[in-house]
Amino acid sequence: MFEVILTRRKRFGWRWQVCDQSGKKFADGFERTRPSAKYHGERALFFLLSQAHLRNRLATSSED
């Protein structure tokens, strides 16, 4: 299970992170606005999940 975490950074903006349940960070970044940070965090999560799906499909097709 992965989650997107948004953290307010004093006056400078928002930090986003994509982490698993154990807290291991898979992606992170910094944006000026919360909506932008939310967008980029969710985009990174989608990319991470789509790459895992493609990797699983390639591994299954190579076993055949």
C-alpha positions as a Markdown table, in Angstrom:
| # | Residue | x | y | z |
|---|---|---|---|---|
| 1 | Met | 0.0 | 0.0 | 0.0 |
| 2 | Phe | 1.4 | 3.4 | -1.0 |
| 3 | Glu | 0.3 | 6.9 | 0.1 |
| 4 | Val | 0.9 | 10.5 | -0.8 |
| 5 | Ile | 2.0 | 12.7 | 2.1 |
| 6 | Leu | 1.8 | 16.5 | 1.8 |
| 7 | Thr | 3.7 | 18.6 | 4.4 |
| 8 | Arg | 3.5 | 22.4 | 4.8 |
| 9 | Arg | 7.0 | 24.0 | 4.7 |
| 10 | Lys | 6.7 | 27.3 | 6.6 |
| 11 | Arg | 6.6 | 30.2 | 4.1 |
| 12 | Phe | 8.2 | 28.3 | 1.2 |
| 13 | Gly | 5.5 | 25.9 | 0.0 |
| 14 | Trp | 4.6 | 22.2 | 0.2 |
| 15 | Arg | 6.7 | 19.0 | 0.1 |
| 16 | Trp | 5.1 | 15.9 | -1.3 |
| 17 | Gln | 6.2 | 12.3 | -0.7 |
| 18 | Val | 5.1 | 8.9 | -2.0 |
| 19 | Cys | 5.8 | 6.3 | 0.7 |
| 20 | Asp | 4.9 | 2.7 | 1.5 |
| 21 | Gln | 3.4 | 1.6 | 4.8 |
| 22 | Ser | 6.8 | 1.1 | 6.4 |
| 23 | Gly | 7.8 | 4.7 | 5.6 |
| 24 | Lys | 10.2 | 3.9 | 2.8 |
| 25 | Lys | 10.2 | 6.9 | 0.4 |
| 26 | Phe | 9.8 | 6.1 | -3.3 |
| 27 | Ala | 9.5 | 9.7 | -4.7 |
| 28 | Asp | 9.4 | 13.2 | -3.3 |
| 29 | Gly | 9.4 | 16.8 | -4.4 |
| 30 | Phe | 8.6 | 20.4 | -3.6 |
| 31 | Glu | 5.9 | 22.7 | -5.0 |
| 32 | Arg | 4.8 | 26.3 | -4.2 |
| 33 | Thr | 1.1 | 25.6 | -3.8 |
| 34 | Arg | -0.8 | 22.7 | -2.2 |
| 35 | Pro | -2.9 | 21.9 | -5.3 |
| 36 | Ser | 0.3 | 21.6 | -7.3 |
| 37 | Ala | 2.0 | 19.4 | -4.7 |
| 38 | Lys | -1.1 | 17.2 | -4.5 |
| 39 | Tyr | -1.1 | 16.9 | -8.3 |
| 40 | His | 2.6 | 16.0 | -8.5 |
| 41 | Gly | 2.4 | 13.5 | -5.7 |
| 42 | Glu | -0.6 | 11.7 | -7.2 |
| 43 | Arg | 1.1 | 11.8 | -10.6 |
| 44 | Ala | 4.2 | 10.1 | -9.1 |
| 45 | Leu | 2.0 | 7.5 | -7.4 |
| 46 | Phe | 0.2 | 6.7 | -10.6 |
| 47 | Phe | 3.5 | 6.4 | -12.5 |
| 48 | Leu | 4.9 | 4.1 | -9.8 |
| 49 | Leu | 1.8 | 1.9 | -9.9 |
| 50 | Ser | 1.8 | 1.8 | -13.7 |
| 51 | Gln | 5.4 | 0.8 | -13.9 |
| 52 | Ala | 4.9 | -2.0 | -11.4 |
| 53 | His | 1.9 | -3.3 | -13.5 |
| 54 | Leu | 4.0 | -3.2 | -16.7 |
| 55 | Arg | 6.9 | -5.0 | -15.0 |
| 56 | Asn | 4.5 | -7.7 | -13.8 |
| 57 | Arg | 3.0 | -8.1 | -17.3 |
| 58 | Leu | 6.5 | -8.5 | -18.9 |
| 59 | Ala | 7.6 | -11.0 | -16.3 |
| 60 | Thr | 4.5 | -13.1 | -16.8 |
| 61 | Ser | 4.7 | -13.0 | -20.6 |
| 62 | Ser | 8.4 | -14.0 | -20.5 |
| 63 | Glu | 7.6 | -17.1 | -18.4 |
| 64 | Asp | 5.3 | -18.5 | -21.1 |
